[in-house]
C-alpha cells in the first residue's frame, strides 16, 4: 500500500514560516513526480506546486531530498489566506519519465492555520 506521510503543519502567526514534509517509499519517490495542493474551508482543492515542479505561489518553495525520499514545501511570509489543509501528491510526470504506474496518490493532509 502506497503511503505519503505528511508532517510539519501547525499554527503560526501571519508573517511566519512553516516547512511541510512528505515522506514516502523509495519506489514511489523514484517513479513518481511530487506536488502539493491545499484546500481551505468551503473552497475547492487548489494547486500549490505541480508534479512537474512548477510553483504557483511566489512565497513558497518546493524541494526534494532524494536520499530521504522526502518532498518539502517551504512556506514563507504566511498570511491568513494560507490557512488550509495541505496535501502531498505523487503522480505521473511523463516528461521526466516518471510514470508512477499511471496512478496518483494522496497524503492524508496536514493542517496549516495562520492567525493575524
Buried (B, 14 or more C-beta within 10 A) or exposed (E): EBEBBBBBBEEBEEEBEBBBBBBBBEEBBEBBBBBBBBBBEEEEBEBBBBBEBEBBBEEBBBEBEEEEBBBBBBBEEBEEEBBBBBBBBBBBBEEEEBBBEEEBBBBEBBEBBBEE
